[in-house]
Amino acid sequence: MSSLSDVGNLMHLYLDEIDPGEGTDAPEFLIKASANLLKQKGGRNWIPVIVKETGKDKYQVIGNSFIYAIAEAARLNRVWCIITDGSDETVEVTKVLAGEEIPKINLSQASRDEIKAALEYLVKQPDSVLKTVKPAIATNRIDEAPRKYWKTLDPIVDLKCGITKGKKLDALNQVFYLTPQPMPDTTTDMGILKTMTIANLKLMAKNRGITGITKMKKDDLVKALSKPSK
């Protein structure tokens, strides 16, 4: 794999030594028009392709795939590249910095401003399924919810903030991920209780010595558990 002496270096690599990796979904017109311009203006890619070494004199593109596609369309013999260490962390950061992947934030720990910025980004996307969502309202309700315990984004639907189950909820996976904390053994916080399953609510009620739980519905369990123990 890449030697320490190569990592971080700008190198002029032969195009046929480079695997395009995941490639680019850029329109063919942009690739061909850019390739023509590149050939007319000297044939040097001043923005380097980011690669990792996969073997002896073998590389794979991990960032700036659009630049590689242009170099290939321009039929360049060699292309300027920066060599990376090829770690998963480096690949992730590279794709984000190259604008090829959307960065995600940890909703379990995110600040209010981070949540608001993420929602505004989604709402403003062309043909967004969230275009009717009001970011200010959704931000306040999500920020105030016990999200540090969420294992999925499903509890957002219960917040009545315009984000319903299905495509709207799925869209949030573009910008959020979760690292949930363990649910407390017992709590009277109604916000937390509402996010729990009936099975977990019944177990908590049993541990607290609440009677008649077999016939209780979720709302009844939440109401009973929200009262302090005697």
C-alpha positions in Angstrom: 0.0 0.0 0.0 1.1 3.7 0.0 4.4 4.3 1.6 4.7 7.1 4.1 6.9 8.9 1.7 4.1 9.0 -0.9 1.2 10.0 1.3 0.3 13.6 0.8 2.4 13.9 -2.3 1.3 15.4 -5.6 2.2 12.8 -8.3 1.8 12.6 -12.0 0.3 9.2 -12.5 -0.5 7.3 -15.7 -4.2 7.3 -16.3 -4.3 3.6 -17.0 -2.9 2.9 -13.6 -6.0 4.5 -11.9 -9.3 2.8 -11.2 -12.2 5.3 -11.4 -13.8 3.8 -8.3 -17.5 4.9 -7.8 -17.2 7.3 -10.7 -19.3 10.5 -11.1 -22.9 11.1 -12.0 -22.1 14.4 -13.6 -23.9 15.1 -17.0 -22.1 13.9 -20.1 -22.2 17.4 -21.5 -20.3 18.9 -18.6 -17.6 16.2 -18.8 -17.1 16.5 -22.5 -17.2 20.3 -22.6 -14.8 20.5 -19.7 -12.5 17.9 -21.4 -12.4 20.1 -24.6 -11.5 23.1 -22.5 -8.8 21.2 -20.7 -7.2 20.1 -24.0 -7.4 23.7 -25.3 -5.8 25.2 -22.2 -2.7 23.0 -21.8 -4.0 19.7 -20.6 -3.0 20.0 -17.0 -5.6 19.3 -14.3 -4.7 22.1 -11.8 -7.2 20.5 -9.4 -5.7 17.1 -8.5 -7.6 13.8 -8.3 -7.5 12.2 -4.9 -6.4 8.6 -4.9 -5.4 5.7 -2.7 -2.9 3.0 -3.6 -4.4 -0.5 -4.1 -1.3 -2.3 -5.2 2.1 -1.8 -6.9 1.5 1.1 -9.4 -2.2 0.7 -9.0 -4.5 3.4 -7.6 -8.2 4.1 -7.1 -10.0 7.4 -7.1 -11.6 8.4 -3.8 -12.3 12.1 -4.4 -12.6 14.6 -7.3 -14.1 11.9 -9.5 -15.4 14.6 -11.9 -11.8 15.7 -12.5 -10.8 12.1 -13.3 -13.8 11.7 -15.7 -12.7 14.9 -17.5 -9.1 13.7 -17.8 -10.3 10.4 -19.2 -12.5 12.1 -21.7 -9.6 14.4 -22.7 -7.5 11.3 -23.2 -4.7 12.5 -21.1 -1.8 10.1 -20.7 -1.1 11.2 -17.2 -3.1 13.0 -14.5 -2.0 14.9 -11.4 -3.1 13.2 -8.2 -2.6 13.4 -4.4 -1.9 10.2 -2.7 -3.8 9.4 0.6 -3.4 6.8 3.2 -6.6 5.1 2.0 -8.2 4.7 5.4 -11.9 4.6 5.8 -11.8 7.9 7.7 -9.7 9.6 5.0 -12.1 8.3 2.3 -15.1 9.7 4.1 -13.6 13.1 4.8 -12.3 13.3 1.2 -15.7 12.6 -0.4 -17.3 15.2 1.9 -14.7 17.8 1.1 -15.0 17.1 -2.6 -18.7 17.7 -2.4 -19.4 14.1 -3.4 -21.1 13.1 -0.2 -23.4 15.0 2.2 -21.9 15.3 5.7 -24.1 14.0 8.6 -24.4 15.3 12.1 -25.1 13.3 15.3 -28.7 14.1 16.2 -28.1 12.6 19.6 -25.7 15.4 20.5 -26.3 18.1 17.9 -26.8 21.7 19.0 -30.0 23.6 18.1 -28.1 25.6 15.5 -26.8 22.4 13.8 -30.3 20.9 13.7 -31.7 24.1 12.2 -29.0 24.3 9.6 -29.5 20.7 8.6 -33.3 21.0 8.3 -33.0 24.3 6.3 -30.6 22.5 3.9 -33.1 19.7 3.3 -36.1 22.1 2.9 -34.3 24.2 0.3 -33.3 21.3 -1.9 -35.0 21.3 -5.4 -38.2 19.2 -5.3 -37.7 18.6 -1.5 -40.3 16.4 0.1 -39.9 18.6 3.2 -40.7 21.9 1.4 -43.8 22.3 3.5 -42.0 21.8 6.8 -41.2 24.9 8.9 -37.6 24.6 10.1 -38.0 26.8 13.1 -40.9 24.8 14.5 -39.3 21.4 13.7 -36.0 22.5 15.2 -37.6 23.6 18.5 -39.5 20.4 18.9 -36.6 18.1 18.0 -34.2 20.0 20.1 -36.5 19.8 23.2 -37.2 16.0 22.7 -35.2 13.3 24.5 -33.3 12.5 21.3 -30.2 11.3 23.2 -32.2 8.0 23.8 -33.6 7.6 20.3 -32.5 4.5 18.4 -34.3 5.6 15.2 -35.7 8.8 13.9 -39.3 7.5 14.2 -40.1 9.5 17.4 -39.9 12.7 15.3 -43.2 11.8 13.7 -44.9 12.0 17.2 -43.6 15.6 17.6 -46.2 16.9 15.1 -43.7 19.2 13.4 -44.7 18.4 9.8 -42.4 15.5 9.3 -44.5 12.4 8.7 -43.6 8.7 8.4 -42.4 7.7 4.9 -40.5 9.9 2.5 -40.3 12.9 4.8 -38.8 10.9 7.6 -36.5 9.0 5.3 -35.1 12.3 4.0 -33.7 13.1 7.4 -31.3 10.1 7.0 -29.4 12.2 4.5 -28.1 14.6 7.3 -28.6 12.8 10.6 -27.3 9.8 12.4 -27.8 8.6 16.0 -25.6 7.3 18.8 -28.2 6.6 21.5 -27.5 6.4 25.2 -29.0 3.5 27.2 -32.5 4.2 28.3 -32.7 4.8 32.1 -34.2 2.0 34.2 -36.9 4.3 35.5 -38.0 7.8 34.7 -41.0 10.1 35.1 -40.1 12.2 32.1 -43.2 12.1 29.9 -41.1 13.0 26.8 -38.9 10.0 27.3 -41.8 7.7 28.2 -43.6 8.5 25.0 -40.6 7.3 22.9 -40.5 3.9 24.6 -42.2 0.7 23.3 -45.2 -0.7 25.2 -43.1 -3.7 26.2 -40.5 -1.5 27.8 -43.1 0.6 29.5 -44.8 -2.5 31.0 -41.4 -3.7 32.2 -40.7 -0.3 33.9 -44.2 -0.3 35.4 -43.7 -3.8 36.7 -40.4 -2.9 38.3 -42.1 0.1 40.0 -44.9 -2.1 41.3 -47.7 -0.5 39.3 -50.7 -2.9 39.1 -53.2 -3.5 36.3 -50.6 -3.0 33.6 -51.7 -6.0 31.4 -54.8 -4.1 30.4 -53.2 -0.7 30.0 -52.6 1.0 26.6 -49.6 3.0 25.9 -51.1 6.4 26.9 -52.2 4.8 30.2 -48.8 3.5 30.9 -47.1 6.8 30.1 -49.6 8.6 32.4 -49.0 6.1 35.3 -45.2 6.1 34.9 -45.0 9.9 34.8 -46.3 10.1 38.4 -43.6 10.0 41.0 -43.3 6.8 43.0 -45.0 6.9 46.4 
